[in-house]
Structures are given as C-alpha cells and as structure tokens.
Amino acid sequence: MVRIIRDAETGNSKGIGFVVFKDPYSVPFALKLDGDVVEERNIRVSRVFKKKAMRQMATRENEQKQSYPSAKKTKPKKHYADSLNVTCYFKMSVVLITGYPSSGKSMVASMFKEYLVNLPDAIETLIVSDEAAQSFNREIYLDAKKEIQQRSFLKSEVHRLLGPNRVVIFDSLNYIKGYRYEIYCLAKAAECTYGVLFLDATIDNCLLWNDARKLPDRYSEDILKSLHSRFEVPVSSNRWENPLFTYRSDEMQLHFPEIVSCVMQGRPLKPNLSTRILPITGPDFLYSVDQKLQEVVRYILAEQRLAEIGDAVCIKDCEEKLFIKKIWSALELANFKRQFINYVKTHPVLDEKKLMNMFIVFINNA
C-alpha cells in the first residue's frame, strides 16, 4: 500500500512509500527510517520511494525506452492528398460555397468547375449563382422580402439541376446557417454526396477586393459591412456543414484534389423520414385507412368473445391470423389503430389487403 512519508523533525511530507509489515511487533522499530516517519502502522516496510528517487526512476525508464525501441514497426504516414485517386466519382454531388461578400467565391467556383471538367474522367459540372436570376442586384440585401425571394429561387434551381453523373456548385453568400441546412436536406433527399467550401477573409480584404470590382458587381460599403457582421460562420461539428473546407480564396485551388476525394468520392447522404419523398396518395387516403382498420377492430371485438386465450382467429379479408394473447378492450384496440395510422402516415401502403394484414401483425407483436 502507498503511505505518506514525513520528516521526523519538521513533519513535512517528503514523498510516498510502499510499506508492508510482516511482524506486528516490528512496527515500533520500523517507524523511524532515515529520519522519516510512516503514518500508518498496519503493514511491513518493503521499499521506500522518495520524490527525488521516483523522478530518477522515471528518467531511467525513458532512457531505456529510447535506447531499446519497440520491435513493432510503424509505417510512415503519408499526406492524405498524396494518395488521392481522382478518377472515380459518385453519381451526384452538391458543393455549397459560402463566404463573406467579395471574398472570391465566384472565382473559386469557376476554377473548381474548370478543374473537374479537365480531369481524365470529365464530370458534368453546373454552377448556380445569384446571377441566374435576371432581376438580381446587390441592393436586394436592403429588402428582406426580395432577399427571401432570391434565396427561394436559388434553392429551386439547385433542386432542378440535381441529376445523375452531375456536380452542382452552389455559388452564393449562403450566410444563414438555416438556409445551408435547407440545401443539405435537398442533397439528402436526392441521396447526393455533399460538401461545404468556406472562403474566409477579413473585412479589410473584402473592402479592398470590392473596390477593385466593376460598378454593377460592387457592393456598397454599408451593405458589405452589414453582411459581414451578420454572417453565420459554418462549423464542422454541424452535420449539414460537414465535410467543411475553410481556406482563403488564393489557397483553395491547392486543395481541389482533397475536396474531390472527400466530396465526390464520399458516401452519399441517406434520407430520413423528414427528407424522404413519400409516395403520392389521394386526399382521402387516411380516411379510407381509418375505415378499413375500424372494420378489423369491430371484427376482433366480436370474435374474441367466442375464443379462448391462445386461439388463432381468422379475420375477414386477412391472410394473417390473430393470436388471442388476452381479451383486448375497445380502448386498447383503438390505441393500436391510432399507433398504426401514425406509422402509415410516414410509410404509405396503397394495397388495402396488405395494409390489413400488416395491422394484424402489428397487434400480434404489440
């Protein structure tokens, strides 16, 4: 056991020791060891390690490890970009470019498109930008209504252009994280691969680059500062902003191979219930389902009166048999029906016969 060692004269701690008492009668003789006092008296003194000695032992162990390295050989790490294979691509990809005003987004979008087109296996690449709307101008950021209309138009353009063997580059400010999430949901519903390119820049550089632009493409200083201040920086921990590539506009081109590998060769997004496109059903679909299930409930209430626990009852127009595990009340069966209808809302089944059989299986497993 580990015990504190204190100086006999001052009582100050001088280190720790592993102390074991074999003979209880030897305790009084073991209390004083080279001017040290052991507080506990229930074990024999075996070895005493002071702080200085423990540091010396640790130093010797480190020297031994360096002198005799482990026999296990580790392979030298290669840079991720050195082993990229850019000749195999997934069928659909969405690359969202976001950044401050006048940070070089359109320039990077054009260079990235040129890079993809000139690869050995050329990929069809389309760019969706603000200029796709004929009515677009930089003054719309002063009018919230016009800005919302512009974002809706760009979102619909991205959705329209999604297709097999195609990369859609979305070149816009995309400064609202909620809007970036909407684009992520579009890509998820289409089962695309997805990535975010963030062009970081200081306000001084943005103002400098903005002044160098021609007048129709130039932001006013007030609009630029306003957009820069309300920009919501993407965070890689958010699933709709991952993978995230954050570079300056003059650095981004050096990382195109890495972007291609992570985005175009990555795993496609899997749609969930919130983004999955459901089968088209009629306006009276749920009403029809409710009526059919109510018939089954009435038949069960009638049949279980004549059945015994453990019987398998045949239900009208159903191939599945109902196993009577207990006598269900009308309220319990109504709850089963409600739960099953909630399931059908997200998993529509158009075949009525199959639907009724599924309801019987649902009750058997309840």
C-alpha positions in Angstrom: 0.0 0.0 0.0 1.1 3.6 -0.6 1.7 5.6 2.5 2.9 9.2 3.1 6.4 9.7 4.5 7.0 12.7 6.7 10.2 14.2 8.2 10.6 13.2 11.9 11.6 16.7 13.0 9.5 19.0 10.8 6.6 16.8 10.0 6.7 17.9 6.3 5.8 15.4 3.6 8.9 14.0 1.8 7.3 11.6 -0.6 5.4 8.3 -0.7 6.4 4.8 0.1 5.2 1.2 -0.4 5.1 -0.1 3.2 4.3 -3.7 4.4 4.5 -5.0 8.0 5.1 -8.7 8.3 5.6 -8.9 12.0 3.3 -6.6 14.0 5.9 -6.5 16.9 8.4 -4.8 14.5 6.2 -1.8 14.0 7.9 0.3 16.6 11.3 -0.3 15.1 10.1 0.5 11.6 8.6 3.8 12.4 11.8 5.7 12.0 13.7 5.1 8.7 16.5 7.5 7.9 14.7 10.4 9.7 11.3 9.6 8.1 8.1 8.7 9.9 5.4 6.4 8.5 1.9 7.5 9.5 0.1 4.1 9.1 1.2 1.1 11.2 -0.6 -1.9 9.7 2.0 -3.2 7.2 5.7 -4.1 6.8 8.3 -1.8 5.4 9.4 -3.2 2.0 10.8 -0.3 -0.1 10.6 3.5 0.3 10.5 5.7 -2.7 11.0 9.4 -2.2 10.1 12.1 -4.7 13.6 12.5 -5.9 14.1 8.8 -6.3 10.8 8.4 -8.2 11.9 11.1 -10.6 15.2 9.4 -11.2 13.5 6.1 -11.8 11.2 7.7 -14.4 14.2 9.3 -16.1 15.9 5.9 -16.4 12.8 4.2 -17.8 12.6 6.9 -20.5 16.2 6.4 -21.4 15.7 2.7 -21.7 12.8 3.2 -24.0 14.8 5.4 -26.3 17.8 3.0 -26.2 15.6 -0.1 -27.0 12.8 1.0 -29.3 9.8 -1.3 -29.7 10.1 -4.1 -32.2 6.8 -3.1 -33.7 7.5 -1.1 -36.9 5.1 1.7 -37.9 4.7 2.7 -41.5 5.5 6.3 -42.3 2.3 8.4 -42.6 1.6 9.8 -46.0 -0.2 13.0 -46.6 -3.8 12.5 -47.4 -3.6 14.4 -50.6 -0.7 12.3 -51.9 -2.8 9.1 -52.2 -5.9 10.6 -53.8 -7.4 8.8 -56.8 -9.5 11.4 -58.7 -10.7 9.2 -61.5 -13.7 7.5 -59.7 -16.7 9.6 -58.8 -20.1 9.2 -57.3 -23.1 9.8 -59.4 -24.4 13.1 -57.8 -22.7 15.8 -55.7 -23.6 19.2 -54.3 -20.8 21.6 -53.4 -22.0 24.6 -51.4 -19.7 27.6 -51.5 -20.2 30.2 -48.7 -18.2 33.2 -47.7 -18.2 36.9 -47.0 -19.1 39.4 -49.7 -16.2 39.9 -52.2 -14.2 37.1 -50.8 -13.6 35.4 -54.1 -16.4 32.8 -54.2 -17.3 33.1 -57.9 -13.6 32.9 -58.8 -13.2 29.7 -56.8 -16.4 28.3 -58.3 -15.2 28.9 -61.8 -11.7 27.4 -61.1 -13.3 24.3 -59.4 -15.6 23.8 -62.4 -12.6 24.0 -64.8 -10.7 21.6 -62.6 -13.5 19.0 -62.7 -14.0 19.3 -66.4 -10.3 18.8 -67.2 -10.0 15.6 -65.2 -9.3 12.3 -67.0 -12.9 11.3 -66.4 -14.6 14.6 -67.0 -17.7 15.3 -64.9 -20.6 17.4 -65.9 -20.5 20.5 -63.7 -23.1 23.2 -63.3 -22.9 26.4 -61.3 -25.9 28.0 -59.6 -25.1 31.6 -58.8 -27.0 34.8 -57.9 -26.7 36.0 -61.5 -29.0 33.1 -62.6 -31.9 35.5 -61.6 -32.2 38.2 -64.1 -33.6 40.6 -61.5 -30.7 40.2 -59.1 -28.7 43.2 -57.9 -26.7 43.9 -54.8 -29.4 46.2 -53.4 -31.8 43.3 -52.7 -30.0 42.9 -49.3 -31.7 46.1 -48.2 -35.1 44.5 -48.8 -35.8 41.4 -46.7 -38.7 40.3 -48.9 -36.6 40.4 -52.1 -33.8 38.6 -50.4 -36.2 35.8 -49.4 -37.4 35.5 -53.0 -33.8 35.3 -54.3 -33.0 32.5 -51.8 -36.1 30.6 -52.8 -35.2 30.9 -56.5 -31.6 29.7 -56.0 -32.9 26.7 -53.9 -35.3 25.7 -56.6 -32.5 26.0 -59.2 -30.3 23.6 -57.2 -33.2 21.2 -56.8 -34.0 21.3 -60.5 -30.4 20.7 -61.6 -29.7 17.7 -59.4 -29.2 14.6 -61.5 -27.0 11.5 -62.1 -23.4 12.0 -63.0 -23.5 15.7 -62.3 -21.9 18.1 -59.8 -23.9 21.2 -58.8 -21.8 24.0 -57.4 -23.9 26.5 -55.4 -22.1 29.8 -55.5 -23.7 32.4 -53.3 -23.3 34.2 -49.9 -25.2 31.4 -48.1 -24.5 33.3 -44.9 -27.5 31.9 -43.0 -26.9 28.5 -41.4 -30.6 27.6 -41.6 -30.5 28.2 -45.4 -27.4 26.0 -45.6 -29.4 23.3 -43.7 -32.2 23.5 -46.3 -29.7 22.9 -49.1 -28.3 19.9 -47.1 -31.8 18.5 -46.9 -32.2 18.8 -50.7 -29.0 16.8 -51.2 -30.0 14.3 -48.5 -33.4 13.7 -50.2 -31.6 13.1 -53.5 -29.0 10.9 -51.8 -26.1 13.0 -53.1 -22.7 13.5 -51.7 -22.2 16.9 -50.1 -19.5 19.3 -49.0 -19.1 22.9 -47.9 -16.4 25.3 -49.1 -15.9 28.3 -46.8 -13.8 31.2 -48.1 -12.5 33.1 -45.0 -11.5 36.7 -45.3 -11.1 39.8 -43.2 -13.3 42.8 -43.5 -10.4 44.9 -44.8 -9.6 42.4 -47.6 -13.3 42.3 -48.6 -13.4 46.1 -48.8 -10.2 46.1 -50.8 -11.4 43.5 -53.3 -14.8 45.0 -53.5 -13.3 48.4 -54.6 -11.5 46.6 -57.4 -14.7 45.3 -58.9 -16.7 46.9 -61.6 -19.6 49.1 -60.6 -22.5 46.7 -61.4 -20.9 43.9 -59.4 -19.8 46.1 -56.5 -21.4 46.2 -53.0 -21.9 49.5 -51.3 -19.8 49.8 -48.2 -22.7 49.8 -45.8 -24.2 46.6 -47.4 -20.9 44.8 -47.3 -20.2 45.7 -43.7 -23.8 44.7 -42.7 -23.5 41.3 -44.5 -20.1 40.7 -43.0 -21.3 41.4 -39.4 -24.4 39.1 -39.7 -22.6 36.3 -41.4 -23.0 32.9 -39.6 -19.7 31.1 -39.8 -20.1 27.4 -40.7 -19.0 24.9 -38.0 -17.7 21.4 -39.0 -19.4 19.8 -35.9 -22.8 20.6 -37.6 -23.8 17.6 -39.8 -25.1 19.9 -42.5 -21.7 21.6 -42.7 -19.5 18.6 -42.9 -17.2 18.0 -44.6 -16.1 21.6 -44.3 -13.1 23.1 -46.1 -12.0 26.5 -44.8 -9.4 28.4 -46.8 -8.6 31.7 -48.3 -9.5 32.2 -51.9 -5.9 32.0 -53.0 -5.4 28.7 -51.1 -8.5 26.8 -52.2 -7.1 25.7 -55.6 -4.3 23.8 -53.9 -6.8 21.7 -52.1 -9.1 20.7 -55.0 -7.8 17.1 -55.1 -8.7 16.7 -51.4 -12.1 18.2 -52.0 -12.8 15.9 -54.9 -11.8 12.9 -52.9 -13.9 13.8 -49.8 -17.0 15.1 -51.6 -17.3 13.3 -54.9 -15.9 10.0 -53.6 -17.5 10.2 -50.2 -20.6 8.3 -49.0 -23.9 9.7 -50.2 -26.3 11.1 -47.7 -29.0 8.8 -46.5 -32.5 10.3 -46.5 -34.5 10.1 -43.3 -38.3 10.5 -42.7 -38.0 14.3 -42.7 -36.4 14.5 -46.1 -37.7 11.3 -47.9 -40.1 11.9 -50.7 -43.2 9.9 -49.9 -45.4 8.1 -52.4 -48.3 10.2 -53.8 -51.6 9.3 -52.1 -55.1 10.6 -52.6 -56.7 13.2 -50.4 -59.0 10.6 -48.7 -56.2 8.1 -48.2 -56.0 8.3 -44.4 -59.9 8.4 -44.1 -60.0 5.2 -46.1 -57.3 3.5 -44.0 -59.2 4.5 -40.8 -62.4 3.0 -42.1 -60.8 -0.3 -43.1 -59.0 -0.6 -39.7 -62.2 0.2 -37.8 -63.8 -2.8 -39.6 -61.0 -5.0 -38.4 -61.3 -3.7 -34.8 -65.1 -4.5 -34.8 -64.4 -8.0 -36.1 -61.8 -8.6 -33.4 -64.1 -7.4 -30.6 -66.8 -9.8 -31.9 -64.5 -12.9 -32.4 -62.6 -12.7 -29.2 -65.8 -13.2 -27.2 -66.1 -16.7 -28.6 -62.4 -17.5 -28.5 -60.1 -18.6 -25.7 -56.6 -17.4 -24.7 -54.1 -19.0 -27.2 -56.5 -19.4 -30.1 -55.6 -18.3 -33.6 -58.6 -16.4 -35.1 -59.2 -15.8 -38.8 -60.1 -12.2 -39.6 -62.3 -11.4 -42.6 -60.3 -10.5 -45.8 -57.0 -11.1 -44.0 -54.5 -13.9 -44.6 -52.7 -13.3 -41.3 -54.3 -15.0 -38.2 -54.8 -13.1 -35.0 -53.4 -14.8 -31.9 -55.5 -14.2 -28.8 -53.0 -13.4 -26.1 -55.6 -11.6 -24.0 -59.0 -10.1 -24.2 -58.5 -6.7 -25.6 -60.8 -3.8 -24.7 -62.2 -1.4 -27.3 -59.9 1.3 -25.9 -56.8 -0.9 -26.3 -57.7 -1.7 -29.9 -58.4 2.0 -30.6 -54.9 2.8 -29.4 -53.4 0.1 -31.6 -55.3 1.6 -34.6 -54.1 5.1 -33.8 -50.4 4.0 -33.5 -50.7 2.1 -36.8 -52.2 5.1 -38.6 -49.3 7.2 -37.4 -46.9 4.7 -38.9 -48.9 4.6 -42.2 -48.6 8.4 -42.4 -44.8 8.1 -43.0 -44.9 4.7 -44.7 -47.9 4.7 -47.0 -49.2 1.4 -48.2 -51.7 1.6 -51.1 -52.7 -2.0 -51.2 -55.7 -2.3 -48.7 -55.3 -6.1 -48.3 -51.7 -5.8 -47.5 -52.5 -2.9 -45.1 -55.0 -5.0 -43.1 -52.5 -7.9 -42.9 -49.9 -5.5 -41.6 -52.3 -4.3 -38.9 -52.9 -7.9 -37.7 -49.1 -8.5 -37.5 -48.8 -5.2 -35.6 -51.4 -6.3 -33.0 -49.7 -9.8 -32.7 -46.4 -8.1 -31.9 -47.8 -5.4 -29.6 
